Amino acid sequence: METQLETLSDEELVAITGYRLPSLQIKWLAKNGWQYALTGARRPVVGRVYARLKLAGVKPSSTNAVAEPWSLDLSKVG
């Protein structure tokens, strides 16, 4: 099973923004109200959960940004 990264890949950012150049990706993200961080190389970084919410038409917030709620189940231990 493949583990997904917490941030979008370069190819996913290209698919969303339509641009390969980081400067144009940044312009698109800012114009469309997306939150992002910049790396030291000035490349945009977008969180995966945030992107899923935005693409679903949900306004991301701290209350709905939890990917998968879980609780510790020790009932099968021992």
DSSP file (Angstrom, degrees, kcal/mol; ACC not computed):
  #  RESIDUE AA STRUCTURE BP1 BP2  ACC     N-H-->O    O-->H-N    N-H-->O    O-->H-N    TCO  KAPPA ALPHA  PHI   PSI    X-CA   Y-CA   Z-CA
    1    1 A M              0   0    0      0, 0.0     2,-0.4     0, 0.0     0, 0.0   0.000 360.0 360.0 360.0 133.1    0.0    0.0    0.0
    2    2 A E        -     0   0    0      1,-0.0     2,-0.5     0, 0.0     0, 0.0  -0.642 360.0-136.0 -85.2 132.9    1.4    3.4   -1.0
    3    3 A T        -     0   0    0     -2,-0.4     2,-0.3     1,-0.0    -1,-0.0  -0.760  18.5-135.3 -88.4 128.2    1.6    6.1    1.7
    4    4 A Q        -     0   0    0     -2,-0.5     2,-0.1     1,-0.1    44,-0.0  -0.607  18.9-120.6 -82.8 142.1    0.5    9.5    0.5
    5    5 A L        -     0   0    0     -2,-0.3     4,-0.1     2,-0.2    -1,-0.1  -0.375  17.8-120.4 -74.0 159.0    2.6   12.5    1.4
    6    6 A E  S    S+     0   0    0     -2,-0.1    42,-3.3    42,-0.1    43,-0.4   0.672  96.0  51.2 -74.5 -17.7    1.1   15.3    3.5
    7    7 A T  B    S-A   47   0A   0     40,-0.3    40,-0.2    41,-0.1    -2,-0.2  -0.847  95.6 -95.6-120.6 158.0    1.7   17.8    0.7
    8    8 A L        -     0   0    0     38,-2.7    38,-0.2    -2,-0.3    -2,-0.1  -0.383  40.6-118.5 -69.2 146.8    0.8   17.8   -3.0
    9    9 A S     >  -     0   0    0      1,-0.1     4,-2.1    -4,-0.1     5,-0.2  -0.303  28.6-103.4 -76.5 168.2    3.4   16.6   -5.5
   10   10 A D  H  > S+     0   0    0      1,-0.2     4,-2.0     2,-0.2     5,-0.1   0.905 123.9  51.3 -58.5 -41.8    4.8   18.9   -8.2
   11   11 A E  H  > S+     0   0    0      1,-0.2     4,-2.3     2,-0.2    -1,-0.2   0.863 107.4  52.3 -66.7 -35.4    2.7   17.1  -10.8
   12   12 A E  H  > S+     0   0    0      2,-0.2     4,-2.1     1,-0.2    -1,-0.2   0.893 108.5  50.8 -66.9 -38.9   -0.5   17.6   -8.7
   13   13 A L  H  X S+     0   0    0     -4,-2.1     4,-2.8     2,-0.2     6,-0.4   0.888 110.0  50.5 -64.6 -37.8    0.3   21.3   -8.4
   14   14 A V  H  X S+     0   0    0     -4,-2.0     4,-2.7     1,-0.2    -2,-0.2   0.919 109.7  50.8 -63.8 -43.0    0.6   21.4  -12.2
   15   15 A A  H  < S+     0   0    0     -4,-2.3    -2,-0.2     1,-0.2    -1,-0.2   0.878 116.3  40.8 -63.1 -37.9   -2.7   19.6  -12.6
   16   16 A I  H  < S+     0   0    0     -4,-2.1    -2,-0.2    -5,-0.1    -1,-0.2   0.931 126.8  30.4 -76.4 -47.0   -4.5   22.1  -10.3
   17   17 A T  H  < S-     0   0    0     -4,-2.8    -3,-0.2     2,-0.2    -2,-0.2   0.776  92.8-133.3 -86.7 -26.8   -2.9   25.3  -11.5
   18   18 A G  S  < S+     0   0    0     -4,-2.7     2,-0.4    -5,-0.4    -4,-0.1   0.534  72.6 103.7  83.6   6.1   -2.2   24.5  -15.1
   19   19 A Y        -     0   0    0     -6,-0.4    -1,-0.3    -5,-0.2    -2,-0.2  -0.948  52.1-167.3-127.0 143.4    1.3   25.8  -14.8
   20   20 A R  S    S+     0   0    0     -2,-0.4    -1,-0.1    -3,-0.1    -6,-0.1   0.751  70.6  87.2 -92.7 -31.4    4.8   24.3  -14.4
   21   21 A L  S >> S-     0   0    0      1,-0.1     4,-2.2    -7,-0.1     3,-0.6  -0.554  74.8-140.6 -73.6 127.0    6.7   27.4  -13.4
   22   22 A P  H 3> S+     0   0    0      0, 0.0     4,-2.7     0, 0.0     5,-0.2   0.860 101.1  57.8 -55.3 -37.1    6.5   28.0   -9.7
   23   23 A S  H 3> S+     0   0    0      1,-0.2     4,-1.7     2,-0.2     5,-0.1   0.888 109.8  43.7 -62.7 -37.7    6.1   31.7  -10.1
   24   24 A L  H <> S+     0   0    0     -3,-0.6     4,-2.3     2,-0.2    -1,-0.2   0.839 111.2  54.3 -75.7 -32.8    2.9   31.1  -12.2
   25   25 A Q  H  X S+     0   0    0     -4,-2.2     4,-2.9     2,-0.2    -2,-0.2   0.921 108.2  50.4 -62.0 -43.4    1.7   28.5   -9.7
   26   26 A I  H  X S+     0   0    0     -4,-2.7     4,-2.6     1,-0.2     5,-0.2   0.915 110.0  49.6 -61.4 -44.5    2.1   31.1   -6.9
   27   27 A K  H  X S+     0   0    0     -4,-1.7     4,-2.6     2,-0.2    -1,-0.2   0.923 113.0  46.9 -60.9 -44.5    0.1   33.7   -8.9
   28   28 A W  H  X S+     0   0    0     -4,-2.3     4,-2.0     2,-0.2    -2,-0.2   0.936 112.7  48.8 -63.7 -47.0   -2.7   31.1   -9.6
   29   29 A L  H  <>S+     0   0    0     -4,-2.9     5,-2.9     1,-0.2    -2,-0.2   0.924 114.7  45.0 -59.5 -46.0   -2.8   30.0   -6.0
   30   30 A A  H ><5S+     0   0    0     -4,-2.6     3,-1.3     1,-0.2    -1,-0.2   0.916 112.4  51.2 -65.0 -43.7   -3.0   33.6   -4.7
   31   31 A K  H 3<5S+     0   0    0     -4,-2.6    -1,-0.2     1,-0.3    -2,-0.2   0.842 113.3  45.7 -62.5 -34.0   -5.6   34.7   -7.3
   32   32 A N  T 3<5S-     0   0    0     -4,-2.0    -1,-0.3    -5,-0.2    -2,-0.2   0.265 117.0-109.8 -97.9  10.9   -7.8   31.7   -6.4
   33   33 A G  T < 5 +     0   0    0     -3,-1.3     2,-0.3     1,-0.2    -3,-0.2   0.751  62.6 153.4  74.1  25.9   -7.5   32.2   -2.6
   34   34 A W      < -     0   0    0     -5,-2.9     2,-0.3    -6,-0.2    -1,-0.2  -0.697  40.8-130.8 -89.8 139.9   -5.4   29.1   -1.9
   35   35 A Q        +     0   0    0     -2,-0.3     2,-0.3    12,-0.1    12,-0.2  -0.689  39.1 157.7 -84.2 140.9   -3.2   29.0    1.2
   36   36 A Y        -     0   0    0     -2,-0.3     2,-0.3    10,-0.1    10,-0.2  -0.976  32.2-135.7-155.7 163.5    0.4   27.8    0.5
   37   37 A A  E     -B   45   0B   0      8,-2.1     8,-2.8    -2,-0.3     2,-0.4  -0.863  21.9-128.2-119.0 158.6    3.9   28.0    1.9
   38   38 A L  E     -B   44   0B   0     -2,-0.3     2,-0.1     6,-0.2    -2,-0.0  -0.898  14.2-138.7-109.8 138.5    7.1   28.7    0.0
   39   39 A T    >   -     0   0    0      4,-2.3     3,-2.0    -2,-0.4     6,-0.0  -0.270  39.4 -94.4 -77.9 175.7   10.2   26.5    0.2
   40   40 A G  T 3  S+     0   0    0      1,-0.3    -1,-0.1     2,-0.1    -2,-0.0   0.770 130.4  55.8 -61.9 -25.2   13.7   28.1    0.3
   41   41 A A  T 3  S-     0   0    0      2,-0.1    -1,-0.3     0, 0.0    -2,-0.0   0.267 121.7-110.2 -90.0  10.8   13.7   27.7   -3.5
   42   42 A R    <   +     0   0    0     -3,-2.0    -2,-0.1     1,-0.2    -4,-0.1   0.865  69.8 144.4  62.0  40.6   10.5   29.7   -3.7
   43   43 A R        -     0   0    0    -18,-0.0    -4,-2.3   -17,-0.0    -1,-0.2  -0.906  52.4-114.1-104.5 137.4    8.3   26.7   -4.8
   44   44 A P  E     -B   38   0B   0      0, 0.0     2,-0.4     0, 0.0    -6,-0.2  -0.450  25.5-160.3 -73.4 143.4    4.8   26.6   -3.5
   45   45 A V  E     -B   37   0B   0     -8,-2.8    -8,-2.1    -2,-0.1     2,-0.4  -0.993   7.2-172.2-123.9 126.8    3.8   23.9   -1.0
   46   46 A V        -     0   0    0     -2,-0.4   -38,-2.7   -38,-0.2   -10,-0.1  -0.974  25.1-119.4-122.7 131.8    0.1   23.0   -0.6
   47   47 A G  B  >  -A    7   0A   0     -2,-0.4     4,-2.3   -40,-0.2   -40,-0.3  -0.411  16.2-133.8 -68.7 142.8   -1.2   20.6    2.1
   48   48 A R  H  > S+     0   0    0    -42,-3.3     4,-2.3     2,-0.2     5,-0.2   0.914 104.9  46.4 -65.3 -45.7   -3.1   17.5    0.8
   49   49 A V  H  > S+     0   0    0    -43,-0.4     4,-2.1     2,-0.2    -1,-0.2   0.918 112.7  51.5 -64.5 -42.4   -6.0   17.8    3.2
   50   50 A Y  H  > S+     0   0    0      1,-0.2     4,-2.6     2,-0.2    -2,-0.2   0.930 110.2  49.0 -57.9 -47.1   -6.3   21.5    2.5
   51   51 A A  H  X S+     0   0    0     -4,-2.3     4,-2.8     1,-0.2     5,-0.2   0.896 108.8  53.0 -62.7 -41.0   -6.4   20.8   -1.2
   52   52 A R  H  X S+     0   0    0     -4,-2.3     4,-1.3     1,-0.2    -1,-0.2   0.913 111.1  46.6 -60.9 -41.8   -9.0   18.1   -0.9
   53   53 A L  H  <>S+     0   0    0     -4,-2.1     5,-2.6     2,-0.2     4,-0.4   0.934 113.1  48.5 -65.8 -45.7  -11.3   20.5    1.1
   54   54 A K  H ><5S+     0   0    0     -4,-2.6     3,-1.4     1,-0.2    -2,-0.2   0.921 111.8  49.0 -60.4 -44.5  -10.8   23.3   -1.4
   55   55 A L  H 3<5S+     0   0    0     -4,-2.8    -1,-0.2     1,-0.3    -2,-0.2   0.748 108.5  54.6 -69.4 -22.6  -11.5   21.0   -4.4
   56   56 A A  T 3<5S-     0   0    0     -4,-1.3    -1,-0.3    -3,-0.2    -2,-0.2   0.473 119.0-110.9 -86.7  -2.7  -14.6   19.7   -2.7
   57   57 A G  T < 5S+     0   0    0     -3,-1.4     2,-0.4    -4,-0.4    -3,-0.2   0.661  74.7 134.5  82.9  15.7  -15.9   23.3   -2.3
   58   58 A V      < -     0   0    0     -5,-2.6    -1,-0.3    -6,-0.2    -2,-0.2  -0.841  60.4-124.1 -99.8 133.3  -15.5   23.3    1.5
   59   59 A K        -     0   0    0     -2,-0.4     5,-0.1    -3,-0.1    -5,-0.1  -0.668  34.7-125.7 -76.4 111.1  -13.9   26.3    3.1
   60   60 A P        +     0   0    0      0, 0.0     2,-0.3     0, 0.0    -1,-0.1  -0.296  41.9 159.4 -61.7 137.2  -11.0   24.8    5.0
   61   61 A S     >  -     0   0    0      1,-0.0     4,-0.8    -2,-0.0     3,-0.3  -0.903  55.7 -95.5-145.7 174.0  -10.8   25.6    8.8
   62   62 A S  T  4 S+     0   0    0     -2,-0.3     4,-0.1     1,-0.2     3,-0.1   0.752 121.2  53.9 -67.7 -21.9   -9.1   24.1   11.8
   63   63 A T  T  4 S+     0   0    0      1,-0.2     3,-0.3     2,-0.1    -1,-0.2   0.790 116.4  34.1 -84.1 -27.4  -12.3   22.2   12.7
   64   64 A N  T  4 S+     0   0    0     -3,-0.3    -2,-0.2     1,-0.2    -1,-0.2   0.332  96.1  86.0-108.1   9.3  -12.8   20.5    9.4
   65   65 A A     <  +     0   0    0     -4,-0.8     2,-0.6    -3,-0.1    -1,-0.2   0.338  55.7 113.6 -91.9   7.4   -9.1   20.0    8.5
   66   66 A V        -     0   0    0     -3,-0.3    -3,-0.0     1,-0.2    -4,-0.0  -0.709  55.5-156.1 -80.7 120.7   -8.7   16.7   10.4
   67   67 A A  S    S-     0   0    0     -2,-0.6    -1,-0.2     1,-0.3     0, 0.0   0.971  73.8  -5.2 -64.2 -58.2   -8.1   14.0    7.8
   68   68 A E  S    S-     0   0    0      2,-0.0    -1,-0.3     0, 0.0     2,-0.0  -0.874  71.0-140.2-143.7 105.4   -9.3   11.0    9.7
   69   69 A P        +     0   0    0      0, 0.0     2,-0.3     0, 0.0    -3,-0.0  -0.380  31.8 173.2 -64.4 143.3  -10.3   11.1   13.3
   70   70 A W        -     0   0    0     -2,-0.0     2,-0.3     2,-0.0    -2,-0.0  -0.952  21.6-154.9-145.5 164.0   -9.2    8.1   15.3
   71   71 A S        -     0   0    0     -2,-0.3     2,-0.4     2,-0.0     0, 0.0  -0.981  34.5 -99.2-139.5 153.4   -9.0    6.9   18.8
   72   72 A L        -     0   0    0     -2,-0.3     2,-0.7     1,-0.0    -2,-0.0  -0.589  34.4-164.0 -75.8 122.8   -6.7    4.4   20.5
   73   73 A D        +     0   0    0     -2,-0.4     3,-0.4     1,-0.1    -1,-0.0  -0.904  20.7 164.4-113.5 103.7   -8.4    1.0   20.7
   74   74 A L    >   +     0   0    0     -2,-0.7     3,-1.5     1,-0.2    -1,-0.1   0.244  46.7 105.8 -99.5  11.9   -6.6   -1.3   23.2
   75   75 A S  T 3  S+     0   0    0      1,-0.3    -1,-0.2     3,-0.0    -2,-0.0   0.747  81.6  46.8 -67.1 -23.0   -9.5   -3.8   23.4
   76   76 A K  T 3  S+     0   0    0     -3,-0.4     2,-0.4     2,-0.1    -1,-0.3   0.313  89.2 105.2-101.6   8.6   -7.5   -6.4   21.3
   77   77 A V    <         0   0    0     -3,-1.5    -3,-0.0     1,-0.2     0, 0.0  -0.729 360.0 360.0 -90.3 135.9   -4.2   -6.1   23.2
   78   78 A G              0   0    0     -2,-0.4    -1,-0.2     0, 0.0    -2,-0.1   0.448 360.0 360.0  99.3 360.0   -3.2   -8.8   25.6
